[in-house]
Amino acid sequence: MRNALRAMMFFLFAVLVLGACGNSNKDVGKGPDKPLQKDNALVVKDDAEGGTLNAGSGYGFDKFDLEIEVDGQDVVDAEYAVAKSHSASYENKLANLKLEGTDAFNKFDELFMNIMLTKDTSKQDAIDKIMKWFGLDTYTKFDLGVDFSDGTKLDIEDRK
């Protein structure tokens, strides 16, 4: 047991020593044109353009407002806005679920990643995807407003 512990400690020590000696480039940090360290940050194209999931536009839109009624009863009311207020509220009365803040944002993440709305999504395709997500077959009122990051909008108002 002691020999195994000693061997493991020796191995860890060797890794630390060799890791500390790893930079063999002697020109690094010498002169005004050479930085001490390169910036190795990973930048995703959308991040560089200001679109991230944390900022909201990573989904492609800054505002999502949904209301669904079944038999005249309000069953889904979901509001997501990040452009100005960075707020979210999510209510699904069928599932007896009412969320605010971080919990609502997490639920919206599931919804948005599942339905994958884009500015080119047809109105019927948007309705079908959202109805499937909520497990609904029919509605008496479907009202959806989405403000995409590029300024386009998707507005659906349908009553049956």
Protein Blocks (a to p, Z undefined) as FASTA:
>chain_A
ZZmmmmmmmmmmmmmmmmmmmpmcfkgopajklcfbdcfbdcdfklmnopafknopmnop
abdcddddeehiafbdcdddfklnopaddddfklopacehjllmmmmmmmmmmnopafkl
cfklmmmmmmmmnopabdfbdcdddddfkopacdddddZZ
